[in-house]
């Protein structure tokens, strides 16, 4: 029943666009560490119920680059390695238990000749627990320099390729390289991972479809992903031609992490608008229901490594640099900025604001200096060159206009700067400004705060007998930077508003010392308690929680290529076999068949809602069998059902979720609730009308027994938001009325209390039993939440019935024990039952004429 996952997704690409060579095996078959032997998982059956055992828990960290420094010995030409202690990937292990084993998988910053790869791989594995992915030079250029840096990275920072001068247009060759590189990473992960025991944590936008490859190889892999860049709004993201493939890749994770709620909200909006997925808060955690799996969303900004930074501040060389800075800029207020040279860091806007500040506040001239440290550019191209040219143009203009032989308003340091030197500038700066127009996180403010707290200059003064100096720091931070929400004491600015940024810098400089101290203390408490270890530990705890139910459900792998996903359902839940149900149908003597209409017999997406001639024929055949009692149980109004199903003389109908019922066309409609009070409709209708007018695309359906507000054609996010508000509004105004307010798929419905589809099934079955014709075969098929009441009612009313087939449409969590994929499967199944029937002439008298004189 369970489908076996295809081992190589790339082979399934219909256009054969992913023509890459097989990844050379860089590791020996037998590893020197706990894990899976390379190659044994090639034919892994994703539906296996066996949990692997015998391996202690490991964390496998997968990123584009390994956290290593690499040098080639000039004499021996051998590569030498050491851990990059400033790398976030290396630092995050502090959040794990000392007993945990951490394995790193990623690329190297240098090319390694094919003849050296096996030796290098073995050395890195044994000495550093690192597994290198050797990407061919041409592939890496297209994957990283092409798709990642020139297509994904600009788009995620809100740069649309409106014209070739501003961003590269989508290139499918680069996309193929991206997929190929992700496949190579997946191969390396599977070489070393015990996927059902190890926790795999994938980092950043370079590897956004890697989860699809890993989930395909093992359905129960424990998989987390953290995005270190911004995630754009749906209006920006949806312009990406491969948007669905990337979204589906992320949704194959158990946990997806973002720095801020804005980024998470944009991702959720994309899932809603492009894939029709709803999300909800589950005990404080945001969860997306994706084919029976819950994909959790985590919002937590990354922190810094406190110990690493403090150790640098305690170095003698740092103190010497601090003293040099103090002497050079004596009597001046220092503003510091540390940014990469790219178009999103807002360097030119920062300089324009500083220029405006000196122009508007002449007293600051000669007393204020901006020290701008420029990190090497991470990519190349016309945009970087333009940014650099504009930066130097404005810088020279400022220094010429307001400088003097012994004073430069702006000091730019455009070279590689050692950590100790940056720390020295941080510790001596009165203010730090981060003016990026779009940035994922940016840890510069955090580092600045810690350096001000542990300033070597202040410590030196205190050691010489000077009274202890209270710590202060001031931050001017762009509101478009990921760290901005967590720094509530910072002065937040719009970097595009030059005048406001200048005013913010002035406020930071002239602010009273007590307020500076309070802001600094508040920031330091947060930064010191939310360090990189806290971030890693919190993420891993949530990943453990998100994947704890893997073995409580059965998994099916469905879909091909990059559309692969896993359906996760309860162990007893299986597809309804036509042979099985037809066999039981033939053996039975009295049968009850309950069918929903919309989404069960007719697709929700169908514009034509009337039944087809084929469906009418099938229903008539089933109804004409004297052993059968067939009911359509729908939320539709009785007039609509009567009109659409008028050719079915002997078909029972339950309209408006059971508010009205009739056993055949010749019988009268009877109310499910005698004398039901419907005066509340006069209260509910004006409220619904307000939301209809305010929500473009929404409509109101008026029924005899209730009202339904539809928002299927409205904007998904706005419609969902309005539905939640309408639900609360109606519950408040109808609190003392005999009415029930329920929210369903794209609807909010108000109906009388005590009415449900479950009560319809209960009444029909009870009537059959009372007439001495208890059913020995029951089939109930539906697709909506309201149909779950029928499934439950059948089990409670006729628990001893030999053959019960409660079946939901679509693979999803349900009280039913069976499922069918879609309405086509439902019609085929009913056709099979009709072929096995013994129909009689359609003018045969109805078996039951029932008047409902009791509340059911």
Number of C-alpha atoms within 10 A of each C-alpha: 7 15 12 18 26 23 18 15 19 20 15 14 14 10 8 10 16 20 13 15 9 10 17 15 17 20 20 14 14 13 16 10 13 16 21 19 16 21 13 11 17 14 13 16 20 23 20 16 15 8 10 11 9 8 13 13 16 19 19 24 24 27 20 22 18 23 25 22 14 15 14 12 10 8 6 7 9 12 14 13 16 13 13 15 14 15 15 15 20 17 21 22 19 16 17 18 9 9 9 12 17 20 20 25 25 21 22 19 14 12 12 16 11 12 8 12 19 18 13 20 20 20 16 18 20 13 10 17 18 24 28 25 26 25 21 15 12 9 18 19 15 21 25 20 16 20 25 20 19 22 23 20 17 18 22 20 18 19 17 19 17 10 9 9 10 13 17 20 15 17 13 13 14 22 21 20 24 24 23 24 28 22 26 20 28 23 23 24 25 22 24 25 23 26 24 19 20 21 23 28 23 24 20 16 22 22 25 23 24 27 30 28 28 26 24 29 27 25 28 26 25 24 26 28 30 23 20 19 20 27 25 21 19 18 11 17 20 15 13 15 13 13 14 17 17 20 18 21 23 24 26 28 28 28 27 25 23 27 25 22 16 17 21 23 17 19 22 22 21 24 20 19 15 15 13 10 16 18 18 12 11 10 7 7 12 17 22 22 16 20 18 18 26 20 23 26 26 23 18 19 23 24 25 24 23 20 11 12 18 18 10 18 25 15 12 12 13 23 22 15 19 24 15 13 17 18 10 10 15 11 11 16 18 23 24 24 24 23 21 18 24 23 18 20 22 24 29 20 21 24 23 20 24 26 22 17 22 20 16 13 12 11 10 17 17 18 15 21 21 22 20 21 21 20 16 14 14 11 13 13 10 11 17 18 15 12 19 18 13 15 20 15 12 17 21 13 12 21 16 12 12 17 16 11 5 6 16 21 25 21 15 17 13 13 10 10 13 8 13 21 19 19 25 28 28 28 27 25 24 19 24 27 27 29 30 26 20 21 22 22 20 21 16 17 27 22 22 27 26 24 25 25 20 16 25 26 20 19 16 13 13 13 10 8 8 11 10 11 10 13 19 19 30 29 28 23 26 26 20 21 23 26 24 22 18 15 20 12 19 23 19 23 22 16 25 17 11 20 16 16 28 25 18 21 23 16 14 21 19 9 12 10 14 12 14 20 16 15 19 24 19 13 23 21 10 14 23 17 13 19 22 24 21 21 19 20 17 16 23 20 11 20 25 16 13 22 22 12 13 20 17 12 18 22 24 23 23 17 13 17 19 22 15 20 26 25 18 27 21 17 13 10 20 18 17 20 12 17 12 9 19 18 12 16 22 13 12 16 14 17 23 21 20 27 22 25 22 20 17 23 26 22 15 13 9 10 8 10 14 15 13 12 10 10 18 16 15 19 24 19 25 27 28 25 21 19 20 24 26 26 26 22 30 23 22 17 20 21 11 12 20 14 10 14 19 14 15 20 20 28 24 23 26 29 29 24 24 28 29 22 26 24 25 23 18 13 17 14 19 18 21 27 19 13 8 16 14 16 11 18 22 9 14 20 18 11 15 22 15 11 20 18 11 11 18 14 14 20 20 18 12 13 18 15 20 22 20 22 23 21 25 15 13 16 16 19 15 13 22 19 11 18 22 13 13 20 18 13 16 22 18 10 13 18 12 9 16 15 24 17 22 15 16 13 12 16 20 22 20 25 24 20 14 16 20 22 26 22 22 28 26 19 18 19 23 16 15 18 13 10 10 8 15 18 25 19 23 24 19 25 28 30 25 18 14 18 28 21 17 28 27 16 20 23 17 11 16 18 11 11 14 12 18 23 20 25 27 31 23 20 21 21 18 23 19 24 19 20 26 22 14 18 21 13 17 24 18 14 19 19 20 17 20 22 14 16 20 15 17 13 10 15 9 12 12 19 14 13 13 14 15 17 11 9 14 17
